[in-house]
Amino acid sequence: MLIFALAAVVHGTLAGKAVPITGPWPSAYPAKDLCSNCGLCASSVGVRHVTEACAFLGDGMSRAEALEPAIHGRGRRYDEADLSEAHFGVHERIVLARGTQRGAQWTGVATGVALAMLEAGAVDAV
């Protein structure tokens, strides 16, 4: 049965149709135990771009670090007394946020911001 499933995935990819990953999480997903279950691999649109988009594959987050000087005007500060930028990237300060959205994957903060923008008419879709 596994051979047939693998053949279907390969055939779908070769035919230009991306096939979402439906196997057990995290073992069936490319990032394995590092996978955050963000949903990218679970959609036919997202799975096409997972090798470029996933922070846990290939060069991963080092790609983001290389872009920081252009985006923030400086790279990360590496200070033995304060390693926060080494861990979290360029920032002015770090604050704790708590979301109020039930059923959200993590805190619900991003979901709450997206919902507020949708309700305010600032965006057409989320």
C-alpha angles and dihedrals in degrees: 000000000000090000091054092049091049091048090051091052093048092045092049092050094047091049090056094256115121112217118213116234110252102168126109117302126268101003096058094048124090096240092048111189092005091060114118093197091239093162098245093117092046095067128066089228096049099042090061090064102034095108090057099035106041113097091207099057130077113334088353116168094004086078089061092048091054090055096049098090091054094045102038101025092245142044127247119295112232108203121163090215093053118027095170094112091047088058104031105024132238112343143146094219138342120233132186114243127193122196128211100207113116117222093022117150095239125348100338092231095122090045091051093050091047092049093049091050091049093048091048091053092242090127134026097219143004 
